[in-house]
Amino acid sequence: MASNLIVRNVAPAIIQALKEAAMAHGRSAEAEHREILRAALTRPERRSLKDVLAAMPDLGTDDDFNARQG
């Protein structure tokens, strides 16, 4: 179920920036406002360190990463 949201005391410069962004994206100021809120408040699920490490490409052998001596 959708709800209404009223935002008061918004600076004129912010309203103008919202209208300009809406025009640039081909949508209404209301639709632009919804998209801004959605993007700001919807965060992707965090991946575990194990998943991040598993996604790294295999770039060589352990010997490739040994420190060289003198």
Predicted model as a PDB file, atoms N, CA, C, CB and O in Angstrom, pLDDT in the B-factor column:
MODEL        1                                                                  
ATOM      1  N   MET A   1       0.844  -1.168   0.000  1.00 77.00           N  
ATOM      2  CA  MET A   1       0.000   0.000   0.000  1.00 77.00           C  
ATOM      3  C   MET A   1       0.894   1.238   0.000  1.00 77.00           C  
ATOM      4  CB  MET A   1      -0.963  -0.006   1.218  1.00 77.00           C  
ATOM      5  O   MET A   1       1.804   1.352   0.822  1.00 77.00           O  
ATOM      6  N   ALA A   2       0.639   2.140  -0.902  1.00 82.00           N  
ATOM      7  CA  ALA A   2       1.418   3.375  -1.000  1.00 82.00           C  
ATOM      8  C   ALA A   2       0.923   4.391   0.016  1.00 82.00           C  
ATOM      9  CB  ALA A   2       1.339   3.960  -2.424  1.00 82.00           C  
ATOM     10  O   ALA A   2      -0.254   4.416   0.379  1.00 82.00           O  
ATOM     11  N   SER A   3       1.833   5.211   0.457  1.00 90.00           N  
ATOM     12  CA  SER A   3       1.506   6.278   1.401  1.00 90.00           C  
ATOM     13  C   SER A   3       1.918   7.609   0.817  1.00 90.00           C  
ATOM     14  CB  SER A   3       2.194   6.048   2.762  1.00 90.00           C  
ATOM     15  O   SER A   3       2.717   7.673  -0.118  1.00 90.00           O  
ATOM     16  N   ASN A   4       1.371   8.664   1.370  1.00 92.00           N  
ATOM     17  CA  ASN A   4       1.744  10.015   0.957  1.00 92.00           C  
ATOM     18  C   ASN A   4       2.791  10.559   1.903  1.00 92.00           C  
ATOM     19  CB  ASN A   4       0.514  10.946   0.916  1.00 92.00           C  
ATOM     20  O   ASN A   4       2.824  10.218   3.086  1.00 92.00           O  
ATOM     21  N   LEU A   5       3.644  11.409   1.365  1.00 90.00           N  
ATOM     22  CA  LEU A   5       4.703  12.035   2.153  1.00 90.00           C  
ATOM     23  C   LEU A   5       4.708  13.519   1.835  1.00 90.00           C  
ATOM     24  CB  LEU A   5       6.100  11.390   1.859  1.00 90.00           C  
ATOM     25  O   LEU A   5       4.756  13.907   0.668  1.00 90.00           O  
ATOM     26  N   ILE A   6       4.660  14.335   2.849  1.00 92.00           N  
ATOM     27  CA  ILE A   6       4.713  15.784   2.672  1.00 92.00           C  
ATOM     28  C   ILE A   6       6.030  16.268   3.265  1.00 92.00           C  
ATOM     29  CB  ILE A   6       3.480  16.500   3.348  1.00 92.00           C  
ATOM     30  O   ILE A   6       6.371  15.945   4.403  1.00 92.00           O  
ATOM     31  N   VAL A   7       6.754  17.037   2.485  1.00 93.00           N  
ATOM     32  CA  VAL A   7       8.025  17.591   2.945  1.00 93.00           C  
ATOM     33  C   VAL A   7       7.875  19.112   2.969  1.00 93.00           C  
ATOM     34  CB  VAL A   7       9.229  17.142   2.019  1.00 93.00           C  
ATOM     35  O   VAL A   7       7.594  19.734   1.945  1.00 93.00           O  
ATOM     36  N   ARG A   8       8.062  19.691   4.129  1.00 96.00           N  
ATOM     37  CA  ARG A   8       7.890  21.134   4.285  1.00 96.00           C  
ATOM     38  C   ARG A   8       9.244  21.823   4.439  1.00 96.00           C  
ATOM     39  CB  ARG A   8       6.994  21.443   5.499  1.00 96.00           C  
ATOM     40  O   ARG A   8      10.255  21.187   4.739  1.00 96.00           O  
ATOM     41  N   ASN A   9       9.236  23.118   4.229  1.00 97.00           N  
ATOM     42  CA  ASN A   9      10.394  23.988   4.442  1.00 97.00           C  
ATOM     43  C   ASN A   9      11.599  23.576   3.599  1.00 97.00           C  
ATOM     44  CB  ASN A   9      10.778  23.987   5.909  1.00 97.00           C  
ATOM     45  O   ASN A   9      12.725  23.532   4.093  1.00 97.00           O  
ATOM     46  N   VAL A  10      11.353  23.277   2.330  1.00 96.00           N  
ATOM     47  CA  VAL A  10      12.437  22.928   1.409  1.00 96.00           C  
ATOM     48  C   VAL A  10      12.904  24.217   0.736  1.00 96.00           C  
ATOM     49  CB  VAL A  10      11.972  21.858   0.341  1.00 96.00           C  
ATOM     50  O   VAL A  10      12.089  24.995   0.239  1.00 96.00           O  
ATOM     51  N   ALA A  11      14.201  24.435   0.721  1.00 96.00           N  
ATOM     52  CA  ALA A  11      14.767  25.651   0.130  1.00 96.00           C  
ATOM     53  C   ALA A  11      14.438  25.721  -1.361  1.00 96.00           C  
ATOM     54  CB  ALA A  11      16.299  25.698   0.345  1.00 96.00           C  
ATOM     55  O   ALA A  11      14.426  24.699  -2.046  1.00 96.00           O  
ATOM     56  N   PRO A  12      14.176  26.914  -1.853  1.00 96.00           N  
ATOM     57  CA  PRO A  12      13.858  27.079  -3.279  1.00 96.00           C  
ATOM     58  C   PRO A  12      14.930  26.501  -4.207  1.00 96.00           C  
ATOM     59  CB  PRO A  12      13.668  28.547  -3.591  1.00 96.00           C  
ATOM     60  O   PRO A  12      14.599  25.967  -5.266  1.00 96.00           O  
ATOM     61  N   ALA A  13      16.191  26.598  -3.831  1.00 97.00           N  
ATOM     62  CA  ALA A  13      17.265  26.062  -4.665  1.00 97.00           C  
ATOM     63  C   ALA A  13      17.168  24.541  -4.773  1.00 97.00           C  
ATOM     64  CB  ALA A  13      18.633  26.465  -4.098  1.00 97.00           C  
ATOM     65  O   ALA A  13      17.481  23.975  -5.820  1.00 97.00           O  
ATOM     66  N   ILE A  14      16.740  23.880  -3.708  1.00 96.00           N  
ATOM     67  CA  ILE A  14      16.570  22.420  -3.727  1.00 96.00           C  
ATOM     68  C   ILE A  14      15.391  22.043  -4.614  1.00 96.00           C  
ATOM     69  CB  ILE A  14      16.361  21.870  -2.292  1.00 96.00           C  
ATOM     70  O   ILE A  14      15.467  21.078  -5.374  1.00 96.00           O  
ATOM     71  N   ILE A  15      14.316  22.790  -4.522  1.00 96.00           N  
ATOM     72  CA  ILE A  15      13.149  22.532  -5.366  1.00 96.00           C  
ATOM     73  C   ILE A  15      13.516  22.707  -6.839  1.00 96.00           C  
ATOM     74  CB  ILE A  15      11.980  23.474  -4.987  1.00 96.00           C  
ATOM     75  O   ILE A  15      13.116  21.904  -7.683  1.00 96.00           O  
ATOM     76  N   GLN A  16      14.267  23.742  -7.139  1.00 97.00           N  
ATOM     77  CA  GLN A  16      14.692  23.975  -8.517  1.00 97.00           C  
ATOM     78  C   GLN A  16      15.598  22.848  -9.011  1.00 97.00           C  
ATOM     79  CB  GLN A  16      15.414  25.321  -8.631  1.00 97.00           C  
ATOM     80  O   GLN A  16      15.464  22.392 -10.146  1.00 97.00           O  
ATOM     81  N   ALA A  17      16.513  22.406  -8.161  1.00 97.00           N  
ATOM     82  CA  ALA A  17      17.400  21.288  -8.546  1.00 97.00           C  
ATOM     83  C   ALA A  17      16.596  20.021  -8.781  1.00 97.00           C  
ATOM     84  CB  ALA A  17      18.469  21.036  -7.460  1.00 97.00           C  
ATOM     85  O   ALA A  17      16.907  19.256  -9.694  1.00 97.00           O  
ATOM     86  N   LEU A  18      15.565  19.784  -7.972  1.00 96.00           N  
ATOM     87  CA  LEU A  18      14.710  18.613  -8.148  1.00 96.00           C  
ATOM     88  C   LEU A  18      13.976  18.691  -9.484  1.00 96.00           C  
ATOM     89  CB  LEU A  18      13.702  18.495  -6.986  1.00 96.00           C  
ATOM     90  O   LEU A  18      13.904  17.701 -10.213  1.00 96.00           O  
ATOM     91  N   LYS A  19      13.435  19.856  -9.802  1.00 97.00           N  
ATOM     92  CA  LYS A  19      12.727  20.030 -11.070  1.00 97.00           C  
ATOM     93  C   LYS A  19      13.660  19.847 -12.261  1.00 97.00           C  
ATOM     94  CB  LYS A  19      12.077  21.409 -11.126  1.00 97.00           C  
ATOM     95  O   LYS A  19      13.277  19.245 -13.265  1.00 97.00           O  
ATOM     96  N   GLU A  20      14.872  20.360 -12.153  1.00 97.00           N  
ATOM     97  CA  GLU A  20      15.838  20.205 -13.246  1.00 97.00           C  
ATOM     98  C   GLU A  20      16.253  18.748 -13.430  1.00 97.00           C  
ATOM     99  CB  GLU A  20      17.075  21.066 -12.985  1.00 97.00           C  
ATOM    100  O   GLU A  20      16.380  18.270 -14.557  1.00 97.00           O  
ATOM    101  N   ALA A  21      16.462  18.049 -12.322  1.00 97.00           N  
ATOM    102  CA  ALA A  21      16.821  16.631 -12.411  1.00 97.00           C  
ATOM    103  C   ALA A  21      15.662  15.834 -13.004  1.00 97.00           C  
ATOM    104  CB  ALA A  21      17.203  16.072 -11.015  1.00 97.00           C  
ATOM    105  O   ALA A  21      15.880  14.932 -13.814  1.00 97.00           O  
ATOM    106  N   ALA A  22      14.445  16.159 -12.610  1.00 97.00           N  
ATOM    107  CA  ALA A  22      13.267  15.473 -13.141  1.00 97.00           C  
ATOM    108  C   ALA A  22      13.161  15.687 -14.649  1.00 97.00           C  
ATOM    109  CB  ALA A  22      11.987  15.969 -12.439  1.00 97.00           C  
ATOM    110  O   ALA A  22      12.897  14.748 -15.400  1.00 97.00           O  
ATOM    111  N   MET A  23      13.367  16.912 -15.076  1.00 97.00           N  
ATOM    112  CA  MET A  23      13.302  17.210 -16.503  1.00 97.00           C  
ATOM    113  C   MET A  23      14.387  16.451 -17.266  1.00 97.00           C  
ATOM    114  CB  MET A  23      13.444  18.722 -16.741  1.00 97.00           C  
ATOM    115  O   MET A  23      14.137  15.927 -18.352  1.00 97.00           O  
ATOM    116  N   ALA A  24      15.571  16.394 -16.705  1.00 97.00           N  
ATOM    117  CA  ALA A  24      16.677  15.693 -17.360  1.00 97.00           C  
ATOM    118  C   ALA A  24      16.410  14.195 -17.489  1.00 97.00           C  
ATOM    119  CB  ALA A  24      17.970  15.919 -16.587  1.00 97.00           C  
ATOM    120  O   ALA A  24      16.888  13.550 -18.422  1.00 97.00           O  
ATOM    121  N   HIS A  25      15.640  13.645 -16.545  1.00 96.00           N  
ATOM    122  CA  HIS A  25      15.337  12.215 -16.565  1.00 96.00           C  
ATOM    123  C   HIS A  25      13.976  11.913 -17.198  1.00 96.00           C  
ATOM    124  CB  HIS A  25      15.376  11.662 -15.154  1.00 96.00           C  
ATOM    125  O   HIS A  25      13.558  10.756 -17.252  1.00 96.00           O  
ATOM    126  N   GLY A  26      13.301  12.934 -17.666  1.00 97.00           N  
ATOM    127  CA  GLY A  26      12.027  12.744 -18.346  1.00 97.00           C  
ATOM    128  C   GLY A  26      10.897  12.274 -17.448  1.00 97.00           C  
ATOM    129  O   GLY A  26      10.058  11.475 -17.864  1.00 97.00           O  
ATOM    130  N   ARG A  27      10.874  12.763 -16.231  1.00 97.00           N  
ATOM    131  CA  ARG A  27       9.794  12.375 -15.331  1.00 97.00           C  
ATOM    132  C   ARG A  27       9.338  13.578 -14.514  1.00 97.00           C  
ATOM    133  CB  ARG A  27      10.243  11.230 -14.403  1.00 97.00           C  
ATOM    134  O   ARG A  27       9.968  14.634 -14.547  1.00 97.00           O  
ATOM    135  N   SER A  28       8.257  13.415 -13.793  1.00 97.00           N  
ATOM    136  CA  SER A  28       7.727  14.498 -12.969  1.00 97.00           C  
ATOM    137  C   SER A  28       8.629  14.709 -11.753  1.00 97.00           C  
ATOM    138  CB  SER A  28       6.272  14.191 -12.523  1.00 97.00           C  
ATOM    139  O   SER A  28       9.441  13.853 -11.402  1.00 97.00           O  
ATOM    140  N   ALA A  29       8.464  15.871 -11.123  1.00 96.00           N  
ATOM    141  CA  ALA A  29       9.234  16.149  -9.903  1.00 96.00           C  
ATOM    142  C   ALA A  29       8.865  15.139  -8.817  1.00 96.00           C  
ATOM    143  CB  ALA A  29       8.977  17.601  -9.404  1.00 96.00           C  
ATOM    144  O   ALA A  29       9.718  14.736  -8.027  1.00 96.00           O  
ATOM    145  N   GLU A  30       7.607  14.736  -8.780  1.00 95.00           N  
ATOM    146  CA  GLU A  30       7.172  13.749  -7.784  1.00 95.00           C  
ATOM    147  C   GLU A  30       7.844  12.393  -8.027  1.00 95.00           C  
ATOM    148  CB  GLU A  30       5.634  13.593  -7.818  1.00 95.00           C  
ATOM    149  O   GLU A  30       8.304  11.741  -7.089  1.00 95.00           O  
ATOM    150  N   ALA A  31       7.894  11.983  -9.291  1.00 96.00           N  
ATOM    151  CA  ALA A  31       8.553  10.713  -9.624  1.00 96.00           C  
ATOM    152  C   ALA A  31      10.058  10.793  -9.345  1.00 96.00           C  
ATOM    153  CB  ALA A  31       8.304  10.347 -11.110  1.00 96.00           C  
ATOM    154  O   ALA A  31      10.665   9.822  -8.894  1.00 96.00           O  
ATOM    155  N   GLU A  32      10.642  11.943  -9.613  1.00 96.00           N  
ATOM    156  CA  GLU A  32      12.073  12.130  -9.325  1.00 96.00           C  
ATOM    157  C   GLU A  32      12.321  12.038  -7.821  1.00 96.00           C  
ATOM    158  CB  GLU A  32      12.572  13.499  -9.870  1.00 96.00           C  
ATOM    159  O   GLU A  32      13.296  11.422  -7.388  1.00 96.00           O  
ATOM    160  N   HIS A  33      11.453  12.641  -7.033  1.00 96.00           N  
ATOM    161  CA  HIS A  33      11.566  12.600  -5.577  1.00 96.00           C  
ATOM    162  C   HIS A  33      11.479  11.157  -5.088  1.00 96.00           C  
ATOM    163  CB  HIS A  33      10.464  13.463  -4.918  1.00 96.00           C  
ATOM    164  O   HIS A  33      12.257  10.749  -4.226  1.00 96.00           O  
ATOM    165  N   ARG A  34      10.538  10.381  -5.631  1.00 95.00           N  
ATOM    166  CA  ARG A  34      10.410   8.967  -5.250  1.00 95.00           C  
ATOM    167  C   ARG A  34      11.686   8.198  -5.585  1.00 95.00           C  
ATOM    168  CB  ARG A  34       9.200   8.320  -5.962  1.00 95.00           C  
ATOM    169  O   ARG A  34      12.150   7.385  -4.785  1.00 95.00           O  
ATOM    170  N   GLU A  35      12.252   8.453  -6.764  1.00 96.00           N  
ATOM    171  CA  GLU A  35      13.469   7.745  -7.166  1.00 96.00           C  
ATOM    172  C   GLU A  35      14.647   8.106  -6.270  1.00 96.00           C  
ATOM    173  CB  GLU A  35      13.809   8.058  -8.621  1.00 96.00           C  
ATOM    174  O   GLU A  35      15.440   7.237  -5.907  1.00 96.00           O  
ATOM    175  N   ILE A  36      14.765   9.370  -5.914  1.00 95.00           N  
ATOM    176  CA  ILE A  36      15.843   9.806  -5.017  1.00 95.00           C  
ATOM    177  C   ILE A  36      15.710   9.102  -3.664  1.00 95.00           C  
ATOM    178  CB  ILE A  36      15.816  11.355  -4.830  1.00 95.00           C  
ATOM    179  O   ILE A  36      16.697   8.600  -3.126  1.00 95.00           O  
ATOM    180  N   LEU A  37      14.505   9.066  -3.121  1.00 94.00           N  
ATOM    181  CA  LEU A  37      14.289   8.386  -1.845  1.00 94.00           C  
ATOM    182  C   LEU A  37      14.587   6.892  -1.955  1.00 94.00           C  
ATOM    183  CB  LEU A  37      12.851   8.601  -1.366  1.00 94.00           C  
ATOM    184  O   LEU A  37      15.239   6.320  -1.082  1.00 94.00           O  
ATOM    185  N   ARG A  38      14.102   6.253  -3.043  1.00 93.00           N  
ATOM    186  CA  ARG A  38      14.353   4.825  -3.233  1.00 93.00           C  
ATOM    187  C   ARG A  38      15.847   4.536  -3.299  1.00 93.00           C  
ATOM    188  CB  ARG A  38      13.665   4.325  -4.505  1.00 93.00           C  
ATOM    189  O   ARG A  38      16.332   3.611  -2.647  1.00 93.00           O  
ATOM    190  N   ALA A  39      16.585   5.332  -4.094  1.00 91.00           N  
ATOM    191  CA  ALA A  39      18.030   5.113  -4.253  1.00 91.00           C  
ATOM    192  C   ALA A  39      18.783   5.347  -2.943  1.00 91.00           C  
ATOM    193  CB  ALA A  39      18.590   6.034  -5.345  1.00 91.00           C  
ATOM    194  O   ALA A  39      19.737   4.632  -2.635  1.00 91.00           O  
ATOM    195  N   ALA A  40      18.358   6.340  -2.182  1.00 91.00           N  
ATOM    196  CA  ALA A  40      19.052   6.669  -0.933  1.00 91.00           C  
ATOM    197  C   ALA A  40      18.781   5.651   0.174  1.00 91.00           C  
ATOM    198  CB  ALA A  40      18.640   8.050  -0.462  1.00 91.00           C  
ATOM    199  O   ALA A  40      19.634   5.419   1.031  1.00 91.00           O  
ATOM    200  N   LEU A  41      17.604   5.052   0.153  1.00 92.00           N  
ATOM    201  CA  LEU A  41      17.207   4.206   1.275  1.00 92.00           C  
ATOM    202  C   LEU A  41      17.233   2.711   0.987  1.00 92.00           C  
ATOM    203  CB  LEU A  41      15.847   4.585   1.709  1.00 92.00           C  
ATOM    204  O   LEU A  41      17.032   1.899   1.891  1.00 92.00           O  
ATOM    205  N   THR A  42      17.475   2.350  -0.243  1.00 91.00           N  
ATOM    206  CA  THR A  42      17.555   0.938  -0.616  1.00 91.00           C  
ATOM    207  C   THR A  42      19.016   0.610  -0.864  1.00 91.00           C  
ATOM    208  CB  THR A  42      16.676   0.619  -1.880  1.00 91.00           C  
ATOM    209  O   THR A  42      19.610   1.053  -1.848  1.00 91.00           O  
ATOM    210  N   ARG A  43      19.576  -0.160   0.028  1.00 82.00           N  
ATOM    211  CA  ARG A  43      20.993  -0.501  -0.080  1.00 82.00           C  
ATOM    212  C   ARG A  43      21.123  -1.959  -0.491  1.00 82.00           C  
ATOM    213  CB  ARG A  43      21.739  -0.238   1.258  1.00 82.00           C  
ATOM    214  O   ARG A  43      20.331  -2.804  -0.074  1.00 82.00           O  
ATOM    215  N   PRO A  44      22.130  -2.248  -1.313  1.00 80.00           N  
ATOM    216  CA  PRO A  44      22.331  -3.654  -1.676  1.00 80.00           C  
ATOM    217  C   PRO A  44      22.765  -4.469  -0.461  1.00 80.00           C  
ATOM    218  CB  PRO A  44      23.378  -3.779  -2.799  1.00 80.00           C  
ATOM    219  O   PRO A  44      23.359  -3.942   0.479  1.00 80.00           O  
ATOM    220  N   GLU A  45      22.461  -5.741  -0.500  1.00 83.00           N  
ATOM    221  CA  GLU A  45      22.850  -6.630   0.586  1.00 83.00           C  
ATOM    222  C   GLU A  45      24.369  -6.734   0.636  1.00 83.00           C  
ATOM    223  CB  GLU A  45      22.209  -8.028   0.412  1.00 83.00           C  
ATOM    224  O   GLU A  45      25.021  -6.887  -0.397  1.00 83.00           O  
ATOM    225  N   ARG A  46      24.923  -6.653   1.822  1.00 87.00           N  
ATOM    226  CA  ARG A  46      26.375  -6.736   1.979  1.00 87.00           C  
ATOM    227  C   ARG A  46      26.844  -8.161   1.745  1.00 87.00           C  
ATOM    228  CB  ARG A  46      26.805  -6.254   3.377  1.00 87.00           C  
ATOM    229  O   ARG A  46      26.224  -9.120   2.206  1.00 87.00           O  
ATOM    230  N   ARG A  47      27.951  -8.282   1.020  1.00 90.00           N  
ATOM    231  CA  ARG A  47      28.538  -9.597   0.784  1.00 90.00           C  
ATOM    232  C   ARG A  47      29.534  -9.897   1.892  1.00 90.00           C  
ATOM    233  CB  ARG A  47      29.225  -9.665  -0.610  1.00 90.00           C  
ATOM    234  O   ARG A  47      30.163  -8.997   2.448  1.00 90.00           O  
ATOM    235  N   SER A  48      29.660 -11.172   2.196  1.00 92.00           N  
ATOM    236  CA  SER A  48      30.620 -11.574   3.227  1.00 92.00           C  
ATOM    237  C   SER A  48      32.032 -11.490   2.667  1.00 92.00           C  
ATOM    238  CB  SER A  48      30.320 -13.011   3.737  1.00 92.00           C  
ATOM    239  O   SER A  48      32.223 -11.489   1.451  1.00 92.00           O  
ATOM    240  N   LEU A  49      33.022 -11.418   3.554  1.00 93.00           N  
ATOM    241  CA  LEU A  49      34.416 -11.404   3.131  1.00 93.00           C  
ATOM    242  C   LEU A  49      34.731 -12.665   2.338  1.00 93.00           C  
ATOM    243  CB  LEU A  49      35.355 -11.281   4.346  1.00 93.00           C  
ATOM    244  O   LEU A  49      35.470 -12.617   1.356  1.00 93.00           O  
ATOM    245  N   LYS A  50      34.175 -13.780   2.760  1.00 93.00           N  
ATOM    246  CA  LYS A  50      34.391 -15.046   2.052  1.00 93.00           C  
ATOM    247  C   LYS A  50      33.916 -14.938   0.604  1.00 93.00           C  
ATOM    248  CB  LYS A  50      33.658 -16.201   2.771  1.00 93.00           C  
ATOM    249  O   LYS A  50      34.612 -15.383  -0.308  1.00 93.00           O  
ATOM    250  N   ASP A  51      32.737 -14.352   0.384  1.00 92.00           N  
ATOM    251  CA  ASP A  51      32.209 -14.202  -0.972  1.00 92.00           C  
ATOM    252  C   ASP A  51      33.057 -13.250  -1.812  1.00 92.00           C  
ATOM    253  CB  ASP A  51      30.771 -13.702  -0.921  1.00 92.00           C  
ATOM    254  O   ASP A  51      33.287 -13.498  -2.996  1.00 92.00           O  
ATOM    255  N   VAL A  52      33.520 -12.166  -1.200  1.00 91.00           N  
ATOM    256  CA  VAL A  52      34.369 -11.209  -1.918  1.00 91.00           C  
ATOM    257  C   VAL A  52      35.670 -11.886  -2.336  1.00 91.00           C  
ATOM    258  CB  VAL A  52      34.664  -9.963  -1.040  1.00 91.00           C  
ATOM    259  O   VAL A  52      36.099 -11.752  -3.482  1.00 91.00           O  
ATOM    260  N   LEU A  53      36.295 -12.605  -1.420  1.00 90.00           N  
ATOM    261  CA  LEU A  53      37.552 -13.287  -1.742  1.00 90.00           C  
ATOM    262  C   LEU A  53      37.347 -14.377  -2.797  1.00 90.00           C  
ATOM    263  CB  LEU A  53      38.163 -13.896  -0.474  1.00 90.00           C  
ATOM    264  O   LEU A  53      38.192 -14.563  -3.673  1.00 90.00           O  
ATOM    265  N   ALA A  54      36.243 -15.084  -2.713  1.00 91.00           N  
ATOM    266  CA  ALA A  54      35.968 -16.153  -3.680  1.00 91.00           C  
ATOM    267  C   ALA A  54      35.734 -15.591  -5.079  1.00 91.00           C  
ATOM    268  CB  ALA A  54      34.751 -16.972  -3.237  1.00 91.00           C  
ATOM    269  O   ALA A  54      35.964 -16.285  -6.069  1.00 91.00           O  
ATOM    270  N   ALA A  55      35.277 -14.340  -5.170  1.00 92.00           N  
ATOM    271  CA  ALA A  55      35.004 -13.729  -6.469  1.00 92.00           C  
ATOM    272  C   ALA A  55      36.260 -13.165  -7.132  1.00 92.00           C  
ATOM    273  CB  ALA A  55      33.979 -12.631  -6.311  1.00 92.00           C  
ATOM    274  O   ALA A  55      36.218 -12.786  -8.303  1.00 92.00           O  
ATOM    275  N   MET A  56      37.363 -13.106  -6.409  1.00 89.00           N  
ATOM    276  CA  MET A  56      38.601 -12.558  -6.980  1.00 89.00           C  
ATOM    277  C   MET A  56      39.176 -13.541  -8.003  1.00 89.00           C  
ATOM    278  CB  MET A  56      39.647 -12.264  -5.858  1.00 89.00           C  
ATOM    279  O   MET A  56      39.173 -14.751  -7.778  1.00 89.00           O  
ATOM    280  N   PRO A  57      39.667 -13.016  -9.126  1.00 88.00           N  
ATOM    281  CA  PRO A  57      40.226 -13.911 -10.136  1.00 88.00           C  
ATOM    282  C   PRO A  57      41.546 -14.528  -9.677  1.00 88.00           C  
ATOM    283  CB  PRO A  57      40.432 -13.160 -11.445  1.00 88.00           C  
ATOM    284  O   PRO A  57      42.263 -13.954  -8.858  1.00 88.00           O  
ATOM    285  N   ASP A  58      41.848 -15.691 -10.212  1.00 82.00           N  
ATOM    286  CA  ASP A  58      43.106 -16.376  -9.924  1.00 82.00           C  
ATOM    287  C   ASP A  58      44.174 -15.756 -10.815  1.00 82.00           C  
ATOM    288  CB  ASP A  58      42.991 -17.933 -10.159  1.00 82.00           C  
ATOM    289  O   ASP A  58      44.136 -15.933 -12.033  1.00 82.00           O  
ATOM    290  N   LEU A  59      45.120 -15.037 -10.233  1.00 79.00           N  
ATOM    291  CA  LEU A  59      46.104 -14.285 -11.009  1.00 79.00           C  
ATOM    292  C   LEU A  59      47.493 -14.901 -11.008  1.00 79.00           C  
ATOM    293  CB  LEU A  59      46.190 -12.896 -10.488  1.00 79.00           C  
ATOM    294  O   LEU A  59      48.404 -14.313 -11.589  1.00 79.00           O  
ATOM    295  N   GLY A  60      47.693 -16.013 -10.410  1.00 76.00           N  
ATOM    296  CA  GLY A  60      49.020 -16.610 -10.404  1.00 76.00           C  
ATOM    297  C   GLY A  60      49.181 -17.589  -9.260  1.00 76.00           C  
ATOM    298  O   GLY A  60      48.216 -17.979  -8.602  1.00 76.00           O  
ATOM    299  N   THR A  61      50.418 -17.971  -9.044  1.00 79.00           N  
ATOM    300  CA  THR A  61      50.714 -18.909  -7.969  1.00 79.00           C  
ATOM    301  C   THR A  61      51.227 -18.159  -6.754  1.00 79.00           C  
ATOM    302  CB  THR A  61      51.740 -19.959  -8.425  1.00 79.00           C  
ATOM    303  O   THR A  61      51.520 -16.966  -6.827  1.00 79.00           O  
ATOM    304  N   ASP A  62      51.334 -18.863  -5.641  1.00 78.00           N  
ATOM    305  CA  ASP A  62      51.843 -18.227  -4.423  1.00 78.00           C  
ATOM    306  C   ASP A  62      53.265 -17.717  -4.630  1.00 78.00           C  
ATOM    307  CB  ASP A  62      51.802 -19.211  -3.245  1.00 78.00           C  
ATOM    308  O   ASP A  62      53.634 -16.682  -4.075  1.00 78.00           O  
ATOM    309  N   ASP A  63      54.068 -18.426  -5.419  1.00 78.00           N  
ATOM    310  CA  ASP A  63      55.448 -17.997  -5.668  1.00 78.00           C  
ATOM    311  C   ASP A  63      55.511 -16.633  -6.350  1.00 78.00           C  
ATOM    312  CB  ASP A  63      56.171 -19.030  -6.522  1.00 78.00           C  
ATOM    313  O   ASP A  63      56.484 -15.899  -6.173  1.00 78.00           O  
ATOM    314  N   ASP A  64      54.484 -16.285  -7.130  1.00 75.00           N  
ATOM    315  CA  ASP A  64      54.461 -14.980  -7.800  1.00 75.00           C  
ATOM    316  C   ASP A  64      54.404 -13.828  -6.805  1.00 75.00           C  
ATOM    317  CB  ASP A  64      53.273 -14.898  -8.746  1.00 75.00           C  
ATOM    318  O   ASP A  64      54.753 -12.696  -7.139  1.00 75.00           O  
ATOM    319  N   PHE A  65      53.966 -14.116  -5.592  1.00 75.00           N  
ATOM    320  CA  PHE A  65      53.776 -13.057  -4.608  1.00 75.00           C  
ATOM    321  C   PHE A  65      54.827 -13.082  -3.491  1.00 75.00           C  
ATOM    322  CB  PHE A  65      52.395 -13.167  -4.007  1.00 75.00           C  
ATOM    323  O   PHE A  65      54.737 -12.291  -2.552  1.00 75.00           O  
ATOM    324  N   ASN A  66      55.792 -13.951  -3.573  1.00 78.00           N  
ATOM    325  CA  ASN A  66      56.874 -13.986  -2.583  1.00 78.00           C  
ATOM    326  C   ASN A  66      57.784 -12.782  -2.744  1.00 78.00           C  
ATOM    327  CB  ASN A  66      57.687 -15.283  -2.711  1.00 78.00           C  
ATOM    328  O   ASN A  66      58.061 -12.341  -3.859  1.00 78.00           O  
ATOM    329  N   ALA A  67      58.247 -12.254  -1.615  1.00 75.00           N  
ATOM    330  CA  ALA A  67      59.171 -11.107  -1.682  1.00 75.00           C  
ATOM    331  C   ALA A  67      60.498 -11.564  -2.258  1.00 75.00           C  
ATOM    332  CB  ALA A  67      59.382 -10.467  -0.276  1.00 75.00           C  
ATOM    333  O   ALA A  67      60.994 -12.647  -1.950  1.00 75.00           O  
ATOM    334  N   ARG A  68      61.044 -10.731  -3.082  1.00 75.00           N  
ATOM    335  CA  ARG A  68      62.353 -11.060  -3.689  1.00 75.00           C  
ATOM    336  C   ARG A  68      63.464 -10.661  -2.743  1.00 75.00           C  
ATOM    337  CB  ARG A  68      62.535 -10.348  -5.061  1.00 75.00           C  
ATOM    338  O   ARG A  68      63.430  -9.590  -2.138  1.00 75.00           O  
ATOM    339  N   GLN A  69      64.441 -11.527  -2.625  1.00 72.00           N  
ATOM    340  CA  GLN A  69      65.574 -11.276  -1.762  1.00 72.00           C  
ATOM    341  C   GLN A  69      66.726 -10.680  -2.580  1.00 72.00           C  
ATOM    342  CB  GLN A  69      66.015 -12.576  -1.054  1.00 72.00           C  
ATOM    343  O   GLN A  69      67.111 -11.225  -3.614  1.00 72.00           O  
ATOM    344  N   GLY A  70      67.263  -9.568  -2.109  1.00 62.00           N  
ATOM    345  CA  GLY A  70      68.414  -8.878  -2.628  1.00 62.00           C  
ATOM    346  C   GLY A  70      68.787  -9.155  -3.967  1.00 62.00           C  
ATOM    347  O   GLY A  70      69.763  -8.595  -4.465  1.00 62.00           O  
TER     348      GLY A  70                                                      
ENDMDL                                                                          
END                                                                             
